[in-house]
Amino acid sequence: MKTLTIKLTAPLQSYGNEATFERRTTNDYPTKSAMIGMVAAALGYRRTDERILDLNDLDFAVRIDQVGKNLTDYQTVEWKKNTRKITYRDYLQDAVFVVALGSQDDQLIDDIKVALKHPHFPLFLGRRSNAPAGVLDIRDFPDETPIAALQKLTWQATKRYQKNCHSQSLEIVADANLIPAAASAMVKDQVGSFDQRHRSHRFRAITKTRVDLDKLDVQVNEPETQHDPMKYL
């Protein structure tokens, strides 16, 4: 098996769950369907492309490296002529996640990596307004499962967050088959269709585990903030 890790960070992220028009909530971490949507966009699949369903077979796990703060956006929407509705949209602020995607098909993982580096369609973190904070940090782990990769990868939170964090471990949420001995729960997070005319999701089993911070390198390379436009000339 080969695994790809993808660091997700942005000022705002939002990963929808069950919602109504009036209130769109967010999950506390990236959903598998959201990541399948990102991968499909990168590969150039349109919403009705049946190849999207094959991406459900990817092994999936996500590590919560920096817990986001909730933000609710209040909006007034013109539902139809002279009719307005109040709506609320929930977001996660300043969160950092690491998603791991694994497959026995090494070529598929390589294709996904290239596509995420050179996406066919624009990428976003849950909603179109949530652009990633720069080029995606993507790493591959040959002969590793998603859980094993997340148990090795450096803690990706900011130095400031690491300094103020009182937790001794990071939570990992994964496909239930990746941690067979752990208790599982059902979430409605498997892609049935992205077609806007009849979008649908099915249930899948998940489980949770934790990785101790003392087993991870807590150092992280902060992005370069000094801008020198002349160096590109």
C-alpha positions in Angstrom: 0.0 0.0 0.0 1.1 3.6 -0.7 -0.2 6.6 1.2 -0.3 10.3 0.4 -0.6 12.9 3.2 -2.1 16.3 2.4 -1.9 19.2 4.8 -5.0 21.3 4.9 -4.8 24.8 6.3 -6.6 28.1 5.4 -8.2 31.0 7.2 -11.5 29.3 6.8 -12.6 25.7 6.2 -16.0 24.1 6.2 -17.0 20.5 5.9 -20.7 20.1 5.6 -22.9 17.5 7.3 -26.7 17.2 7.4 -28.0 20.7 6.8 -30.9 22.9 5.7 -31.0 26.0 3.5 -31.3 28.2 6.6 -28.4 26.6 8.5 -25.3 25.1 7.0 -23.2 23.6 9.8 -19.6 22.2 9.6 -18.0 19.1 10.8 -15.0 19.4 13.2 -12.6 17.8 10.6 -12.5 17.1 6.9 -15.0 14.5 5.6 -14.0 11.8 3.3 -16.6 13.0 0.7 -15.0 16.5 0.8 -11.6 15.0 0.0 -13.0 12.8 -2.7 -14.5 16.0 -4.2 -11.1 17.7 -4.0 -9.3 14.8 -5.6 -12.0 14.5 -8.3 -11.7 18.2 -9.1 -7.9 17.9 -9.3 -8.2 14.9 -11.7 -10.7 16.8 -13.9 -13.7 14.7 -13.2 -17.0 16.5 -13.6 -19.9 16.0 -11.1 -21.6 13.3 -13.2 -18.4 11.3 -13.9 -18.9 7.7 -12.7 -15.2 7.4 -11.9 -15.8 9.5 -8.8 -17.5 6.5 -7.1 -14.3 4.5 -7.5 -12.6 7.0 -5.2 -14.7 5.8 -2.3 -12.4 2.8 -2.2 -9.4 4.9 -1.1 -8.4 4.3 2.5 -9.0 7.5 4.4 -7.8 9.0 7.7 -7.4 12.5 9.1 -5.3 13.9 11.9 -6.5 17.0 13.8 -3.2 18.9 14.3 -4.7 22.3 15.2 -8.3 22.6 16.4 -10.2 25.3 14.6 -12.5 27.9 16.2 -16.1 28.1 15.1 -17.3 31.1 13.1 -20.9 31.7 12.0 -21.6 33.9 9.0 -25.0 35.7 9.0 -26.4 36.2 5.5 -29.6 37.6 4.0 -30.4 35.8 0.7 -33.0 36.8 -1.9 -34.9 33.5 -2.2 -37.1 34.8 -5.1 -38.3 38.2 -6.2 -39.2 40.4 -3.2 -38.7 37.4 -0.9 -35.6 37.2 1.4 -34.5 34.6 3.9 -32.0 34.7 6.7 -29.3 32.0 6.6 -26.3 31.0 8.7 -23.1 29.4 7.5 -20.6 27.9 9.9 -16.9 27.7 9.4 -13.7 26.6 11.1 -11.1 29.3 11.6 -7.3 28.7 11.5 -7.6 24.9 11.7 -4.8 22.6 10.5 -5.5 19.0 9.4 -3.5 16.3 7.8 -5.4 13.9 5.5 -4.0 10.5 4.5 -5.2 8.7 1.4 -4.0 5.1 0.8 -4.4 2.5 -1.9 -2.9 -0.7 -3.1 -2.8 0.9 -6.5 0.4 2.9 -6.4 -0.2 4.4 -9.8 -3.5 5.9 -8.6 -1.8 7.5 -5.6 0.9 8.9 -7.9 -1.7 10.3 -10.3 -3.6 11.9 -7.4 -0.3 13.6 -6.2 0.4 15.0 -9.6 -3.2 16.2 -10.0 -3.2 17.9 -6.7 0.0 19.7 -7.6 -1.5 20.7 -11.1 -5.3 20.6 -10.6 -7.7 20.7 -13.5 -10.3 22.6 -11.6 -9.7 25.0 -8.6 -9.3 23.4 -5.2 -11.1 24.5 -2.1 -11.5 23.3 1.5 -15.2 22.4 1.8 -16.7 25.5 0.1 -15.6 27.5 -3.0 -14.8 30.5 -0.9 -12.3 28.6 1.2 -9.1 28.5 -0.9 -6.1 26.7 0.6 -3.4 28.8 2.2 -0.9 28.4 -0.6 0.5 25.4 -2.4 -0.6 22.1 -0.8 2.0 20.3 1.3 1.9 16.7 0.0 4.1 13.8 1.0 4.0 10.2 0.0 4.7 7.1 2.2 5.5 3.9 0.2 4.5 0.7 2.0 2.6 2.5 4.7 -1.0 2.6 5.7 -2.7 6.0 6.4 -2.6 5.3 10.1 1.1 4.5 10.1 1.8 7.6 8.0 0.0 9.8 10.5 1.8 8.2 13.4 5.1 9.3 11.8 4.5 12.7 10.2 5.7 15.8 12.0 3.1 17.8 14.0 1.9 20.4 11.6 0.4 23.0 13.9 1.9 26.5 14.1 4.7 27.1 16.7 2.4 29.4 18.6 -0.3 26.7 18.8 2.2 24.1 19.8 3.5 26.3 22.6 0.0 26.9 24.0 -1.4 23.5 23.5 -2.1 21.5 26.7 -3.1 18.2 25.0 -0.7 15.3 25.1 -2.0 13.6 21.9 -3.6 14.2 18.5 -6.9 12.6 17.4 -7.1 10.5 14.3 -10.4 9.7 12.6 -10.2 6.9 10.1 -12.1 4.3 8.0 -13.2 1.6 10.5 -11.3 -1.1 8.5 -8.0 0.6 9.2 -8.3 0.0 13.0 -10.4 -3.2 13.3 -10.2 -3.6 17.0 -11.6 -0.1 17.8 -15.2 0.8 18.3 -16.9 2.2 15.2 -19.7 4.6 14.4 -21.7 5.3 11.2 -21.5 8.7 9.4 -23.3 9.7 6.2 -20.1 10.4 4.3 -19.7 8.1 1.4 -20.3 9.7 -2.0 -23.4 8.5 -3.9 -23.5 11.3 -6.4 -22.2 14.9 -6.7 -24.7 15.7 -9.4 -26.5 18.9 -8.3 -29.8 17.5 -9.6 -29.7 14.6 -7.2 -26.8 14.8 -4.8 -26.6 11.9 -2.4 -24.4 10.3 0.3 -24.4 6.9 1.9 -23.3 5.7 5.4 -19.8 4.4 6.1 -18.1 3.2 9.3 -15.5 5.3 11.1 -13.3 4.8 14.1 -11.0 7.0 16.2 -7.6 6.7 17.8 -4.9 9.0 19.1 -1.2 9.5 18.6 1.0 10.7 21.5 2.8 14.0 20.8 6.0 12.7 22.4 6.2 10.2 19.5 6.2 13.1 17.0 8.7 15.7 16.1 7.0 18.9 17.4 9.1 21.2 15.2 7.5 22.7 12.2 8.8 24.9 9.4 6.9 28.1 9.4 6.2 29.6 5.9 8.5 32.3 4.7 6.9 35.7 5.3 9.5 38.0 3.9 8.6 38.9 0.3 11.3 39.6 -2.2 9.8 40.0 -5.7 13.2 40.6 -7.3 14.4 37.1 -6.6 12.1 35.8 -9.3 13.6 38.0 -12.0 
